[in-house]
Amino acid sequence: GRRVGFDWTVSEFLDRQWTFARRLLPTWYLVLALPALVAGLADARSRFLTGLLASMVVVFAVVPADNAWVHDYWNFPALMALFPGFAVLADLACGALANLRRGGADESVAGLRRGVAEGSAAVLLVVALVGLLPGATHDRYFGAPAEAGHLVEAVGPADGQTIVWHAPQVPWPTWISLAWGLPPGAVASPGDVATVTDDDRVVIHLDRLPAFLDGSVGDDALAVRGNYAVVTGADLRNHLKSQ
């Protein structure tokens, strides 16, 4: 499971952010990201804005680092820091394209240059759009999370259960409360786990396990849909990490 509560090293944190970036952004963007940052800092027109936005991104990632560890989209403000640099690169590309369009004395050579430049620009645009993978992005952020609703509808609370127990990493537990007709209660510590009866059911997010649970808790789940699972209080206690 993915641990929270600052239960990771700096190396693990950086590696995880790179994994998130590769998952969310097309390859062409990752390739151009460093040149864009350098261009933004090198150009006098964008230097201050790029530096300011880059500093904001660092603070935003480091101070609430637990959020950056959990949420793959947390450091998306980095796109703002890179935007001025991409504008500089686009300005340079447009200038080069304009020079090609002006051509030289040989009109046939100029025409060939224009054709190659404009064709290349069109190909790059199509590749960029395809690289964003809109279908896969929709499934990841809308289709997969929707499985959680099917999970709680299919399983339901245990007989006599009076609280919708959930790990704190389950976002906005009101939706479970509405589905089961019970008030929500967070299981945020080993002490909280002790208050859950053996048969009571607990909703957990397998991708965002709290630091006090081991990663195999999902193996004993009553049901799993997507990244969500329902486990009993007894099984939750069996998977507490030794303190």
Backbone as numpy.savetxt, mean C-alpha at the origin, in Angstrom:
# Nx Ny Nz CAx CAy CAz Cx Cy Cz
2.92 -13.61 9.39 2.11 -12.41 9.39 2.96 -11.16 9.39
2.37 -10.06 9.06 3.11 -8.79 9.07 2.94 -8.17 10.45
4.04 -7.92 11.11 4.02 -7.51 12.50 3.83 -6.01 12.62
3.22 -5.58 13.72 3.10 -4.17 14.01 3.57 -3.93 15.43
3.63 -2.67 15.85 4.15 -2.35 17.16 5.66 -2.17 17.13
6.20 -1.68 16.00 7.63 -1.44 15.83 8.44 -2.71 16.05
7.85 -3.85 15.71 8.52 -5.13 15.87 9.25 -5.48 14.58
10.21 -4.60 14.17 10.97 -4.81 12.95 12.23 -3.97 12.99
13.18 -4.31 12.12 14.44 -3.57 12.04 14.35 -2.52 10.95
15.32 -1.60 10.93 15.35 -0.57 9.89 15.49 -1.22 8.51
16.33 -2.25 8.43 16.51 -2.94 7.15 15.21 -3.57 6.67
14.48 -4.20 7.59 13.19 -4.79 7.22 12.21 -3.71 6.78
12.24 -2.57 7.45 11.33 -1.47 7.12 11.60 -0.97 5.70
12.88 -0.73 5.39 13.22 -0.23 4.05 12.89 -1.26 2.98
13.16 -2.51 3.26 12.85 -3.56 2.29 11.35 -3.65 2.05
10.58 -3.46 3.11 9.11 -3.51 2.97 8.59 -2.35 2.14
9.16 -1.15 2.34 8.73 0.00 1.55 9.05 -0.20 0.07
10.19 -0.80 -0.22 10.55 -1.08 -1.61 9.59 -2.12 -2.21
9.20 -3.11 -1.40 8.23 -4.10 -1.87 6.90 -3.43 -2.19
6.47 -2.52 -1.32 5.23 -1.78 -1.57 5.33 -0.99 -2.87
6.47 -0.32 -3.05 6.63 0.51 -4.25 6.56 -0.33 -5.52
7.21 -1.50 -5.49 7.17 -2.37 -6.68 5.77 -2.90 -6.93
5.00 -3.08 -5.87 3.65 -3.60 -6.02 2.69 -2.54 -6.59
2.87 -1.29 -6.17 1.90 -0.25 -6.50 2.25 0.55 -7.75
3.53 0.63 -8.07 3.94 1.53 -9.15 4.50 0.75 -10.33
4.26 1.23 -11.54 4.81 0.55 -12.72 6.33 0.68 -12.76
6.97 -0.22 -13.48 8.43 -0.27 -13.53 9.03 1.01 -14.10
8.37 1.57 -15.12 8.93 2.78 -15.74 9.00 3.92 -14.73
8.02 3.97 -13.81 8.02 5.04 -12.81 9.17 4.84 -11.83
9.38 3.61 -11.41 10.47 3.32 -10.48 11.83 3.62 -11.11
11.95 3.33 -12.40 13.21 3.60 -13.10 13.48 5.10 -13.17
12.42 5.89 -13.38 12.59 7.33 -13.54 12.54 8.10 -12.22
12.21 7.41 -11.12 12.02 8.11 -9.84 13.29 8.83 -9.39
14.43 8.13 -9.38 15.68 8.76 -8.94 16.11 9.89 -9.88
16.09 9.69 -11.22 16.39 10.82 -12.10 15.45 12.00 -11.89
14.19 11.73 -11.60 13.24 12.82 -11.36 13.59 13.58 -10.09
13.98 12.85 -9.04 14.38 13.51 -7.79 15.61 14.37 -8.01
16.60 13.83 -8.72 17.83 14.58 -9.00 17.51 15.81 -9.85
16.67 15.63 -10.87 16.31 16.76 -11.73 15.57 17.83 -10.96
14.69 17.41 -10.05 13.94 18.38 -9.25 14.83 19.18 -8.33
15.86 18.54 -7.77 16.78 19.24 -6.88 17.81 20.07 -7.66
18.13 19.64 -8.88 19.15 20.35 -9.66 18.60 21.60 -10.33
17.34 21.59 -10.72 16.75 22.73 -11.42 16.37 23.81 -10.41
16.83 25.02 -10.65 16.58 26.12 -9.71 15.09 26.41 -9.57
14.31 26.14 -10.60 12.88 26.44 -10.55 12.13 25.51 -9.59
12.63 24.32 -9.39 11.89 23.33 -8.59 12.65 22.88 -7.34
13.85 23.43 -7.12 14.70 22.93 -6.04 14.05 23.07 -4.67
13.52 24.25 -4.37 12.94 24.49 -3.04 11.73 23.59 -2.81
10.83 23.53 -3.80 9.62 22.72 -3.64 9.95 21.24 -3.50
10.89 20.76 -4.31 11.27 19.35 -4.22 11.88 19.03 -2.87
12.77 19.89 -2.39 13.39 19.66 -1.09 12.38 19.68 0.04
11.44 20.63 -0.03 10.42 20.73 1.01 9.53 19.50 1.03
9.06 19.08 -0.14 8.18 17.92 -0.21 8.91 16.64 0.18
10.18 16.51 -0.23 10.95 15.32 0.14 11.15 15.25 1.65
11.40 16.38 2.29 11.54 16.41 3.75 10.24 16.01 4.43
9.13 16.49 3.89 7.83 16.14 4.45 7.59 14.63 4.37
7.97 14.03 3.25 7.77 12.59 3.06 8.58 11.80 4.08
9.83 12.22 4.31 10.68 11.52 5.27 10.08 11.58 6.67
9.64 12.77 7.09 9.03 12.92 8.41 7.75 12.10 8.50
6.95 12.15 7.45 5.67 11.44 7.43 5.88 9.93 7.51
6.98 9.44 6.97 7.25 8.00 6.98 7.88 7.55 8.28
8.75 8.39 8.87 9.52 7.97 10.03 8.76 8.15 11.33
8.07 9.28 11.49 7.40 9.55 12.77 6.27 8.55 13.03
5.30 8.39 12.11 4.29 7.34 12.30 4.71 6.07 11.54
5.90 5.55 11.86 6.48 4.47 11.06 5.62 3.21 11.09
4.88 2.99 12.17 4.04 1.80 12.24 2.99 1.82 11.13
2.47 3.01 10.85 1.48 3.13 9.77 2.12 2.84 8.42
3.36 3.31 8.23 4.06 3.04 6.98 4.35 1.55 6.84
4.53 0.86 7.96 4.77 -0.58 7.91 3.51 -1.34 7.51
2.37 -0.88 8.00 1.11 -1.59 7.78 0.50 -1.28 6.43
0.43 0.01 6.08 -0.31 0.45 4.89 0.62 0.62 3.69
0.36 -0.11 2.63 1.24 -0.02 1.47 1.16 1.32 0.77
0.06 2.04 0.98 -0.11 3.34 0.32 0.35 4.51 1.19
0.89 4.25 2.39 1.18 5.32 3.35 2.16 6.35 2.80
3.16 5.89 2.05 4.19 6.80 1.54 3.88 7.32 0.15
2.63 7.27 -0.26 2.26 7.80 -1.56 2.54 9.30 -1.70
2.62 10.09 -0.60 3.03 11.49 -0.77 4.38 11.64 -1.47
5.16 10.56 -1.54 6.42 10.63 -2.29 6.18 11.00 -3.74
5.00 10.67 -4.26 4.67 11.04 -5.63 4.65 12.56 -5.79
4.20 13.26 -4.74 4.19 14.72 -4.80 5.62 15.27 -4.83
6.50 14.64 -4.05 7.89 15.11 -4.01 8.58 14.90 -5.35
8.17 13.87 -6.08 8.79 13.59 -7.37 8.15 14.36 -8.51
6.96 14.90 -8.28 6.24 15.56 -9.37 7.02 16.72 -9.99
7.63 17.63 -9.17 8.40 18.72 -9.80 9.53 18.19 -10.67
10.19 17.12 -10.23 11.27 16.55 -11.03 10.77 15.96 -12.33
9.61 15.31 -12.29 9.04 14.79 -13.53 8.65 15.93 -14.47
8.21 17.05 -13.88 7.91 18.22 -14.72 9.17 18.73 -15.41
10.29 18.72 -14.69 11.56 19.14 -15.30 11.95 18.19 -16.42
11.83 16.88 -16.17 12.16 15.90 -17.20 11.26 16.06 -18.42
9.97 16.31 -18.18 9.04 16.52 -19.29 9.41 17.76 -20.08
9.84 18.82 -19.36 10.25 20.05 -20.04 11.47 19.79 -20.93
12.41 19.01 -20.41 13.59 18.67 -21.21 13.21 17.83 -22.43
12.29 16.88 -22.23 11.86 16.04 -23.34 11.12 16.85 -24.40
10.27 17.77 -23.95 9.54 18.61 -24.91 10.50 19.51 -25.68
11.52 20.01 -24.99 12.51 20.83 -25.69 13.26 20.04 -26.74
13.61 18.79 -26.39 14.30 17.94 -27.36 13.39 17.61 -28.54
12.11 17.36 -28.25 11.16 17.07 -29.32 10.98 18.26 -30.24
10.94 19.46 -29.64 10.80 20.67 -30.46 12.01 20.85 -31.38
13.19 20.55 -30.86 14.39 20.65 -31.70 14.34 19.66 -32.86
13.81 18.48 -32.59 13.69 17.49 -33.66 12.68 17.95 -34.71
11.58 18.54 -34.25 10.55 18.99 -35.18 11.04 20.13 -36.07
11.94 20.96 -35.55 12.49 22.04 -36.37 13.34 21.48 -37.51
13.97 20.32 -37.22 14.73 19.64 -38.27 15.91 20.45 -38.75
16.44 20.07 -39.92 17.58 20.79 -40.49 17.34 21.09 -41.94
18.41 21.16 -42.71 18.27 21.50 -44.12 17.62 20.37 -44.89
17.87 19.16 -44.49 17.32 18.00 -45.19 15.94 17.68 -44.62
14.89 18.00 -45.37 13.53 17.82 -44.88 13.20 16.35 -44.66
13.77 15.47 -45.47 13.47 14.04 -45.29 14.01 13.54 -43.95
15.21 14.00 -43.60 15.78 13.62 -42.31 14.95 14.20 -41.17
14.52 15.47 -41.36 13.69 16.10 -40.33 12.39 15.34 -40.16
11.80 14.93 -41.28 10.55 14.18 -41.19 10.74 12.85 -40.49
11.85 12.19 -40.78 12.15 10.92 -40.10 12.31 11.13 -38.61
13.01 12.19 -38.24 13.20 12.49 -36.82 11.86 12.73 -36.13
11.01 13.52 -36.80 9.71 13.81 -36.21 8.90 12.52 -36.03
8.92 11.68 -37.05 8.15 10.43 -36.96 8.63 9.54 -35.83
9.95 9.40 -35.72 10.51 8.56 -34.66 10.17 9.14 -33.29
10.33 10.45 -33.13 10.08 11.09 -31.83 8.61 10.97 -31.43
7.71 11.28 -32.36 6.29 11.23 -32.04 5.81 9.80 -31.82
6.33 8.87 -32.63 5.97 7.47 -32.43 6.45 6.95 -31.10
7.66 7.33 -30.71 8.20 6.91 -29.42 7.37 7.46 -28.27
6.95 8.72 -28.39 6.13 9.32 -27.34 4.80 8.58 -27.21
4.20 8.22 -28.35 2.93 7.49 -28.31 3.09 6.12 -27.67
4.17 5.42 -28.02 4.42 4.10 -27.45 4.63 4.20 -25.94
5.40 5.19 -25.50 5.64 5.37 -24.07 4.35 5.66 -23.32
3.46 6.43 -23.93 2.18 6.73 -23.28 1.34 5.47 -23.11
1.27 4.66 -24.15 0.50 3.41 -24.07 1.10 2.47 -23.03
2.43 2.33 -23.04 3.10 1.47 -22.07 2.84 1.95 -20.65
2.85 3.27 -20.45 2.59 3.82 -19.12 1.19 3.47 -18.64
0.21 3.61 -19.52 -1.17 3.32 -19.14 -1.36 1.83 -18.84
-0.77 0.98 -19.67 -0.87 -0.46 -19.44 -0.14 -0.85 -18.15
0.99 -0.20 -17.90 1.77 -0.52 -16.72 1.07 -0.22 -15.41
0.08 0.66 -15.43 -0.65 0.98 -14.21 -1.57 -0.16 -13.77
-1.87 -1.10 -14.68 -2.67 -2.28 -14.37 -3.95 -1.92 -13.62
-4.86 -1.17 -14.23 -6.07 -0.74 -13.52 -6.92 -1.90 -13.03
-6.97 -3.01 -13.78 -7.77 -4.14 -13.34 -7.23 -4.77 -12.08
-5.93 -5.01 -12.04 -5.31 -5.61 -10.85 -5.41 -4.68 -9.65
-5.26 -3.38 -9.89 -5.37 -2.41 -8.79 -6.77 -2.41 -8.20
-7.78 -2.48 -9.06 -9.17 -2.54 -8.58 -9.40 -3.79 -7.74
-8.90 -4.93 -8.20 -9.10 -6.17 -7.45 -8.41 -6.10 -6.09
-7.21 -5.49 -6.04 -6.45 -5.44 -4.80 -7.12 -4.55 -3.76
-7.63 -3.40 -4.20 -8.12 -2.42 -3.23 -9.63 -2.44 -3.04
-10.36 -3.10 -3.92 -11.81 -3.15 -3.78 -12.33 -4.59 -3.73
-11.86 -5.42 -4.66 -12.34 -6.79 -4.70 -11.93 -7.61 -3.50
-10.62 -7.61 -3.18 -10.12 -8.41 -2.06 -10.69 -7.96 -0.71
-10.71 -6.65 -0.39 -11.31 -6.24 0.88 -12.79 -6.59 1.00
-13.50 -6.64 -0.13 -14.93 -6.96 -0.08 -15.17 -8.39 0.40
-14.14 -9.24 0.31 -14.28 -10.61 0.79 -14.55 -10.65 2.29
-14.10 -9.64 3.02 -14.32 -9.60 4.46 -15.81 -9.56 4.79
-16.58 -8.84 3.99 -18.03 -8.79 4.21 -18.67 -10.14 4.02
-18.24 -10.88 2.99 -18.77 -12.23 2.77 -18.38 -13.15 3.92
-17.20 -12.92 4.50 -16.73 -13.76 5.60 -17.65 -13.64 6.82
-17.90 -12.42 7.28 -18.70 -12.25 8.49 -20.17 -12.61 8.26
-20.63 -12.49 7.02 -22.00 -12.91 6.73 -22.12 -14.43 6.78
-21.07 -15.13 6.36 -21.12 -16.59 6.30 -20.91 -17.24 7.67
-20.10 -16.63 8.53 -19.74 -17.27 9.79 -20.68 -16.88 10.92
-20.77 -15.61 11.24 -21.62 -15.15 12.32 -21.00 -15.37 13.69
-21.57 -14.75 14.73 -21.02 -14.87 16.08 -21.36 -16.23 16.69
-20.68 -16.56 17.78 -20.97 -17.80 18.51 -22.24 -17.62 19.33
-22.85 -18.73 19.72 -24.04 -18.66 20.57 -23.68 -17.98 21.88
-24.46 -16.99 22.24 -24.23 -16.28 23.49 -23.17 -15.20 23.43
-22.52 -15.02 22.28 -21.51 -13.97 22.16 -22.17 -12.60 22.23
-21.59 -11.69 22.99 -22.20 -10.37 23.19 -21.38 -9.23 22.62
-20.17 -9.52 22.15 -19.28 -8.48 21.62 -18.65 -8.97 20.32
-18.54 -8.08 19.36 -17.81 -8.40 18.13 -16.32 -8.15 18.40
-15.59 -9.21 18.69 -14.17 -9.06 18.96 -13.41 -8.92 17.64
-12.42 -8.07 17.65 -11.62 -7.86 16.44 -10.22 -7.39 16.84
-9.24 -7.75 16.03 -7.89 -7.21 16.21 -7.91 -5.73 15.83
-7.08 -4.91 16.47 -7.11 -3.47 16.18 -6.73 -3.13 14.75
-6.09 -4.07 14.05 -5.70 -3.80 12.67 -6.85 -4.01 11.68
-7.99 -4.46 12.15 -9.18 -4.56 11.30 -9.79 -3.16 11.19
-9.81 -2.56 10.00 -10.25 -1.16 9.89 -11.75 -0.99 10.05
-12.12 0.08 10.75 -13.52 0.48 10.91 -14.43 -0.71 11.23
-14.31 -1.29 12.43 -15.07 -2.51 12.75 -16.58 -2.32 12.82
-17.05 -1.10 12.57 -18.50 -0.87 12.58 -19.20 -1.79 11.60
-18.55 -2.10 10.47 -19.20 -2.96 9.47 -19.44 -4.36 10.01
-18.54 -4.85 10.89 -18.78 -6.17 11.50 -19.91 -6.06 12.51
-19.91 -4.96 13.26 -20.95 -4.73 14.25 -22.34 -4.73 13.61
-22.45 -4.08 12.46 -23.74 -4.05 11.76 -24.12 -5.43 11.25
-23.14 -6.19 10.77 -23.43 -7.52 10.23 -23.86 -8.50 11.32
-23.25 -8.41 12.50 -23.55 -9.34 13.57 -24.53 -8.78 14.60
-24.81 -7.50 14.53 -25.75 -6.89 15.46 -25.25 -6.83 16.89
-23.92 -6.68 17.04 -23.31 -6.62 18.37 -22.33 -5.46 18.43
-22.08 -4.92 19.64 -21.10 -3.83 19.76 -19.68 -4.35 19.56
-18.79 -3.53 18.99 -17.41 -3.98 18.75 -16.53 -3.86 19.99
-15.52 -4.71 20.05 -14.53 -4.65 21.12 -13.18 -5.06 20.59
-12.16 -4.23 20.81 -10.83 -4.49 20.26 -10.04 -5.44 21.16
-9.34 -6.37 20.54 -8.41 -7.26 21.24 -7.02 -6.73 20.94
-6.57 -5.78 21.77 -5.36 -5.01 21.46 -4.14 -5.43 22.26
-4.28 -6.41 23.16 -3.16 -6.83 23.99 -3.42 -8.25 24.49
-2.38 -8.93 25.00 -2.61 -10.26 25.58 -3.64 -10.22 26.70
-3.68 -9.11 27.45 -4.68 -8.98 28.49 -6.09 -8.99 27.94
-6.28 -8.35 26.79 -7.60 -8.36 26.15 -7.97 -9.76 25.69
-6.98 -10.50 25.20 -7.24 -11.86 24.73 -7.78 -12.72 25.88
-7.29 -12.47 27.09 -7.72 -13.25 28.25 -9.19 -13.04 28.57
-9.77 -11.92 28.13 -11.18 -11.63 28.43 -12.13 -12.27 27.42
-11.60 -12.81 26.34 -12.45 -13.43 25.31 -12.71 -14.89 25.70
-13.98 -15.29 25.73 -14.30 -16.67 26.08 -13.83 -17.61 24.97
-13.72 -18.88 25.32 -13.15 -19.85 24.38 -13.91 -19.92 23.05
-15.23 -19.85 23.11 -16.03 -20.04 21.89 -16.29 -18.75 21.13
-16.08 -17.60 21.78 -16.32 -16.33 21.08 -15.44 -16.23 19.85
-15.96 -15.57 18.84 -15.25 -15.47 17.57 -14.62 -14.09 17.40
-13.42 -14.10 16.85 -12.62 -12.88 16.72 -12.24 -12.71 15.25
-12.44 -11.51 14.73 -12.08 -11.21 13.35 -10.66 -10.62 13.34
-9.80 -11.20 12.52 -8.42 -10.71 12.42 -8.07 -10.44 10.96
-7.07 -9.60 10.78 -6.55 -9.29 9.44 -5.22 -10.02 9.30
-5.18 -11.05 8.47 -3.98 -11.88 8.37 -2.77 -11.12 7.84
-3.03 -10.05 7.13 -1.94 -9.26 6.58 -1.41 -8.24 7.58
-2.12 -8.06 8.70 -1.74 -7.04 9.67 -1.92 -7.58 11.08
-1.20 -8.62 11.40 -1.34 -9.23 12.71 -0.68 -8.38 13.78
-1.30 -8.30 14.97 -0.64 -7.59 16.07 0.62 -8.33 16.50
1.53 -7.61 17.11 2.85 -8.16 17.43 2.79 -9.30 18.44
1.71 -9.39 19.23 1.66 -10.43 20.26 1.14 -11.77 19.73
0.76 -11.84 18.45 0.29 -13.09 17.85 1.34 -13.65 16.90
1.46 -14.98 16.88 2.39 -15.57 15.92 1.73 -15.69 14.55
2.55 -15.87 13.54 2.05 -15.82 12.17 1.22 -17.00 11.73
1.16 -18.06 12.55 0.40 -19.25 12.16 -1.02 -19.27 12.68
-1.48 -18.17 13.26 -2.83 -18.14 13.83 -3.88 -18.42 12.77
-3.62 -18.03 11.54 -4.59 -18.27 10.48 -4.79 -19.73 10.16
-3.84 -20.59 10.55 -3.96 -22.03 10.27 -5.13 -22.66 11.02
-5.51 -22.07 12.15 -6.60 -22.61 12.96 -7.89 -21.81 12.81
-7.98 -21.01 11.77 -9.16 -20.17 11.57 -10.39 -21.01 11.25
-11.55 -20.55 11.73 -12.81 -21.18 11.37 -13.13 -20.97 9.90
-12.76 -19.79 9.41 -13.00 -19.46 8.01 -12.05 -18.35 7.60
-11.68 -18.36 6.32 -10.79 -17.34 5.77 -11.36 -16.88 4.44
-11.41 -15.56 4.26 -11.79 -14.98 2.96 -10.84 -13.82 2.70
-10.09 -13.91 1.62 -9.13 -12.86 1.33 -8.08 -12.80 2.43
-7.86 -11.62 2.97 -6.87 -11.42 4.04 -7.50 -11.41 5.43
-8.78 -11.74 5.52 -9.47 -11.74 6.80 -9.78 -13.16 7.24
-9.83 -13.35 8.56 -10.14 -14.67 9.11 -10.93 -14.51 10.40
-11.67 -15.55 10.75 -12.38 -15.61 12.02 -11.80 -16.76 12.82
-11.35 -16.48 14.04 -10.79 -17.51 14.93 -11.53 -17.46 16.26
-11.44 -18.53 17.01 -12.07 -18.56 18.33 -11.12 -17.95 19.37
-11.69 -17.59 20.51 -10.87 -17.06 21.59 -9.83 -18.06 22.06
-10.21 -19.36 22.09 -9.27 -20.39 22.53 -8.08 -20.49 21.58
-8.37 -20.48 20.28 -7.27 -20.56 19.31 -6.40 -19.31 19.35
-7.02 -18.16 19.62 -6.24 -16.93 19.72 -5.23 -17.04 20.85
-5.66 -17.59 22.00 -4.74 -17.75 23.13 -3.63 -18.75 22.81
-3.95 -19.75 22.02 -2.93 -20.75 21.67 -1.82 -20.17 20.80
-2.10 -19.04 20.18 -1.11 -18.44 19.28 -0.49 -17.16 19.84
-0.63 -16.95 21.14 0.05 -15.82 21.77 1.55 -16.09 21.80
2.34 -15.09 21.47 3.79 -15.23 21.58 4.20 -15.24 23.04
5.22 -16.01 23.37 5.72 -16.02 24.74 6.35 -14.68 25.05
6.06 -14.14 26.21 6.54 -12.81 26.59 7.94 -12.90 27.19
